[in-house]
């Protein structure tokens, strides 16, 4: 039994319910005969991965859905063995090199070179064809990995096409951006999410109010709670439908535990600014990291919670501090140091603004 977010995932571009202009542009690329390297970027839950898989479906057919997971072992320059998961079909590979941290360059150099140096031939037509490599979280790649990726793009562009998926382009080096076609996928509007949820509710027969006004109000409340993240909205409505006999505009929304923890942490930082509070914050941050909440997500959520509690002067300083530590998180290896540093600096900024 699969989650609704997977069960009802569109498999081709014509099934997508929003951003029709982007879908039309991607569809034109798939039939152009000259498919370029792509850099698909946008916020989480906007539909980047769905659109990428849909365009692969239009390029190669349903064969791209017959995927398997392989575990490959890579050896670093210090003879350290690294295990790495690869999702693949006969036509494409999907990898997340950033899972290996600063060793992501090893995957880019060894795996991509191995695949790219092998020519793909369609024996039914005798024509040369390319293989697509999807790289998730491209904005988290180290600078060395991006440099190796650039060289691969230049040398093996005949045999492979790269599709980079990222939340932002700010961490991507200019040489890669200049060699790819940038496709921005904006976050869906609240109305877009309501439309998708309404269609889903009909298929799943979700118990919603009979009144059209109350029905739309209920779906809008769910859409707004998801912060324009469609994946989160689909997971939320599935969870709510399992916990409640009927969904109404007064149905309480589910708040994630880790979000509640960060909200409480921000309140305590603003209320009490001393060494003891920093020590207690460290324990909370360790707990969040141990539950696999990404450090950048913690930093972002904590920043937004803090700026809602402080005055205007402190807001601008906290945003500037967050930008500094966001960069340090991408460069460093110990996330707890940078998160704790952000907490300490924020305390100083709040104290100075009082």
N, C-alpha and C positions, 0 to 999 in steps of 0.2 A: 504494500500500500504506500503510494508516494504522496508527498505533500502537494497541496494544490498549486503552489508556485512552480513545481516541476511538471505536474500532471497537465496543466493548461498552458505551458510555455509554448508560444508560437514557433512553428518550424519553418515558416517562410515569411518573406517581407510583406506579402499581401495580407497576412493575418494580424499584423501589428495595428494597434488601435490609435496611436498618437504619433506625432512627428512624421506625418506622411511625406513631407518634403525631403527629410533625411532618408527615409525608406526608398523613395523614388531615385534619389541620387545613388544610393548603394546598388539598387537594381540595375541602373544604367551601367555601373562599373562592371557588374557581373556578366553583362552581355557585350561589353565593349571590345573584348578580345585582347585588351592590353591592361590586365589587372595590376595595379601598383602596390607597393608596400603601403600599409595603412597605419595611422596612429589614431585610435578611437579613444576619445577622452570625455569625461563628464562625471558628475557626482554618483555616489553609490545608489543603486536601485533605479537608475535612469533607463536601463535596458541595453547597456553596451554589449554584454555577452550574448544576449538573445539576438541582437541584430547581427553580430559576427557569425554566430552559428547559422542564422537564416541565410546569410549571403553565401556561406559555404554550401548550404543545401541547394542553393540555386546554381552554384558553380559545378558541383560534382554529383548532385542527386542525393537520394536517401542513404547512400553508403556511408556518409559522414556520421550517421547516427549509430553505426555499429562500432562502438568504441571499446577499448580494453585499457587496463592499467598495467603498466610495466614498472618494475623497480630496477633502476640502473645504479651501478656503483662507480663513482668517480674518485680519482686519486689526485690530491693536491700536490703542490711542489714540495711539501714537507712530508709526503707519503702518508697523509691522513686519508682514510677511506670515508667517503660520503655517500649515503644512500639517497636516491632522488626518484620521486614518482613522476611518471610520464603517462598522460592520457593520449591515446592515439587511435586513429582509424587508418584505412588504406590511403587516405588523401591528406590527412593533416595530423599535426601533433599539438598538444597543449601543455605548456610548461609554466612553472612559477619559480624562476631562478632565485628570486629574493628570499625564498624559504631557507636558502643556504647562507644567508647573511653576506659577509664579505667574500665568501667563496663562490659567489654567483658567476664570477668570470670563468671558472673552470667549466661550468655547464655550457656557457655561451661558446667558449673556444672549442671544446671537445665534441659536444653533441651536435651543435649546429654545423660545424665543419664536416662531421661524419655524414650527416644527412644531405648537406648541400653539395658534397662532392660526388654523390650518387645521382646519376641522371634518371629521371622518371619518364617511362615510355608507356603510352596507352597502346597496348598490342591490338586492340580492336580496330584502331585507325592507323596505327603506326606513327602517330604524331608524338612529338616531345611535349610533355606536360610538367607543370611545376607542383611542388608540394607546399602546403601552407603551414606555417608555424605560428601558433598563437602564443604570445608572451603576456601572461597576466602580471599585474602590478608593475608595469614597466617603469613607473616613476620611482619605484623603490630600488631599482638596480644601481649598483655602485658605479662610479665614474669609469673604473677600469673595465667593468662588464659592458658599459655602453660604448666604450672605445672599441672593444673587441667586436661588438655587434655591428658597429659602423663598417669595420673592415669586412665582415662577413657579407653585409649587404652589397658592398661594392664588388666583391670578388665572385659571389655566387648568385647574382640576381637572375641569372638564366634558369637556375634549377629550383629556387625557392621564392616564396613570397612571405614576408613577415607581416603579422597583424599585432601591433602593440596595443594593449588595453591599459589605460591608466585613469586615475581620478583627476590629474592635473598635468599640464605640460611644463610647469615651472622647473621641475627637476630633470627634464630631458635635455640632453646636450644639443646645441644648435645643429651640428652635423647630421644628427639623426632626424631632427624635425625637417631639415631641408631635403632629406631623401625620402620622406613619406608624405602621403596625402592625409592631411589632418581632417578628421570627422568629429565634430562636437555633438554629443548627445546631451541636451539639456535635461534637467530634472522635469518630470511630468508635472503639469499643473494639478491643483486639487480637483478641478473639473475632469481632467483626463483620468485621474485615479478613480473618481466616482463612477465614471463611465465603465471602466474595466471591472470594478467591484460589482456594479449593477448586472453586467453580463455574466459574471461568475456566480452571483447569487441565484440567477435563473437556472443555470446549469446544475448547481448543487442543491437547489431548493432550500436556501438558507431562510430560516424563519424571521422575516422582516415585517414591519407594519404594513397593513393593507393600504393605508393612505399614502398617496404618492409623495406628498409634502414631508411626512414623517420618515418615509423610506429614504428619500434623498438626504434629509437632515442626518439620519443615522449613518449613512455611508460617508457623508461629508465629515462627520465627526471622526470617523475612522481614518479617513484620508488626511485630515489635519494632524491627527495624533502620530501619523507615520512620518511627518516632516518631509512630505513629497518624495518619499522613498517607496516605490511601488512594491518591491520585494517585501519590505517590512509591512506594508498595508495588507498584502495577501496573507502573510503569516499571522498578522493580528486578527483579521476577520475569521480565519480558520480556528484560531485559539478561542476567540470569543464565542463562536457558534458551538463549540464543544462544551463551553462552560455555562452557557445560558440557553434556556429553552426558547427564548425569543429576544432578538436584538431590537432595542428601541433607542431614541435619542438620549435617554437617561442611563443607559447601560454604562457602568464604569469601565474606562479603558485600562488595559493591562500595562503597567510600567515595569520595565526590565529591572532586575535586582541591581545590576551593576550601575545603571543610571541613577537609581536611588542612592547608592553608596557614594557616587561622585557628587551628587547634589548635597548630601549631608557633609561631605568633606569640604566643599566650597563654603558652606555656611559656617563650619567650624573655623576655617582659615580666616574668614572675614571677621569672626567674633573674637577670636583669641590668637594673638600673634606673638609667639614666643618659641623658645627652643624645644620645650616639651611638646608643643603642638606639631612642630616639624617631625619629631620622633614618632608621634602617633600617626602622622600623615604617611610616613615611610611604611609603616605596617599595613596601612590601608592600600597603598600603591602596590606593595608586594603581593597582597591578596588579589588585587585586580589583575596583575600581570600573570599570576599563577593560574588564574581562570581563563587564560588565553585571550584577554582583552588587549588588542594592539595598543602599544604605547602612544601612538599618534592619535588614536581615537580617544584615549584617556585625556591627553593634553587638550584636544579640541573641545571635548565636552566640559572639562574643568574650566577652561577659559571662558566659554559661553555662560556657564553657571556663575562664575565670579563677576563678570562684567554686569550681570543683572543685579548684583548686590552692592556695588561700589559707586562712588560719585564719578562725575565726568572726567576729572583729572586722572584718577586711578585707572579708569577704563582704557584710555589711550596708552598709558604706561604698560598695563597688563597685556594689551594686544601686541605691543612692541616686544615685550619679554617673551610672549608665546611664539612669535615669529623667529626669535633668536634660538629658542630651545627646540623648535621644530626642525631647524636646520641641523642643530647638534645631534638630534635623534637620528637623522639620516646619515651622519658622518661617524657617530660613535657606535659602540657595541653594547654598553651597559645602560639600558633604558632607565633603570631606577635612579641613576646618578642625575640624569637630565631632568626627570620628572620632579625629583626632590629639589633640584636647583631652581626649577620653575616655581615651586611652592615657596621656597625661601625668598626669592626675588619678588614674588607677588606680595608677600607679607610686607616687605620693605616699601614697595610702591603704595600699598594701602595705608601703611603707617605714615608715610610722608604726606599723603593727601588729606589726612585727617586735620 
